[in-house]
């Protein structure tokens, strides 16, 4: 019987910088660090890059795929590996540097159910020169306001209220005729169609999952029967 005290546990091993590549790749990099001949280290590093690409095939869809592998190689070597890389060698200071803090937006939303983007659209429409493009955009914005309103209150909507809100948010520079707004029933029917599509997709996924579950149960039952 083997002596269990000689076993090596993960808790006793050194932490890996990028554990996604696995312990074997890390050991290969550690071995590469021990090589004294520069040419031998270069050949070893290239072989490790090939293995890293095989271990993480999902990275092949990334635009700078090979560059990223070399960066990961240097990171996993704790930036101690001295090899000739086809890309600039990254520095430890760059990766240890904390990113700049993203400022939290301080703008206040006039109406939560319309949102900031709607206010930005109105501001952009005000700056447009008079013409067909501006008329089209104003009409689209007004109908978006009505759609957003109906998302929160589907019982009733007053077209005059929508026109009034458009005028308020544009400081009286934009307006539209009530007759140009989309009919409420048409908007609600559009909501209903989208809801039915999403419900059908969810129920379809549920049926597929149930079929797979039943298939696994039947296979397990047959396997257990054969073992008996």
Residue pairs with C-beta under 8 A, 6 or more apart in sequence:
13 23
16 23
16 26
16 76
17 75
17 76
17 78
18 72
18 75
18 76
20 55
20 56
21 52
21 55
21 56
21 72
21 76
22 55
25 48
25 51
25 52
25 55
25 76
26 76
28 44
28 47
28 48
28 51
29 48
29 73
29 76
29 77
29 81
31 44
32 41
32 44
32 45
32 48
32 77
32 81
32 83
33 77
33 80
33 81
35 41
35 44
38 82
38 83
38 84
41 81
41 82
41 83
42 83
42 84
45 73
45 81
45 83
45 85
48 73
49 66
49 69
49 70
49 73
52 69
52 72
52 73
53 59
53 60
53 65
53 66
53 69
59 65
59 68
59 69
62 68
66 86
66 87
67 87
70 85
70 86
70 87
71 87
71 90
73 81
74 81
74 85
74 89
74 90
75 90
75 95
78 92
79 89
79 90
79 91
79 92
105 116
107 116
109 115
109 116
109 119
110 119
110 169
111 165
113 148
113 149
113 151
113 152
114 145
114 148
114 149
114 165
114 169
115 148
118 141
118 144
118 145
118 148
118 169
119 169
121 137
121 141
121 144
122 141
122 166
122 169
122 170
122 174
123 170
124 137
125 134
125 137
125 138
125 141
125 170
125 174
126 170
126 171
126 173
126 174
128 134
128 137
138 166
138 174
138 175
138 176
139 176
139 180
141 166
141 174
142 162
142 163
142 166
142 176
142 180
142 181
143 181
143 182
145 162
145 165
145 166
146 157
146 159
146 162
146 181
146 182
146 184
146 187
147 182
147 187
149 157
149 161
149 162
150 157
150 184
150 187
150 188
150 191
151 191
154 188
154 191
157 184
159 178
159 181
160 178
162 181
163 175
163 176
163 177
163 178
163 181
166 174
166 175
166 176
167 174
167 175
